[in-house]
């Protein structure tokens, strides 16, 4: 998969990235503790370190030295990652046509009035002259 999307990441890689996003920046031990609190206890320090190094090599994380430890920080926001993943999904599954995606969501999902109101607001903001 594309290095720019979340599709190519494994479950543990995504969990680690989510932990770093949630913390803003983190050491390996902080991520390990966060994963344990989320129910993934028992992961070896070296396992988490290896995952974080792979995420750094793939361009998802960067690091800075703080004394003898590395502090890792995401290189892109969760929103940027979600956007690139959504664009890739539309290209791959819906032939680049976002309308097809929305048609499926509206037809297949049970959307509440609140969901529909939020969609209306998003559409209204997207109209020309309304800003983003």
Protein Blocks (a to p, Z undefined) as FASTA:
>chain_A
ZZkbmklpcfklmmmmmmmmmnopacfklmmmmmmmnopghiafklmmmmmmmmmmnopa
ccddehjbccdddfbdfklmmmmmmmmmmmmmnnopaklmmmmmmmmpccdfklmmmmmm
mmmmmpghkaZZ
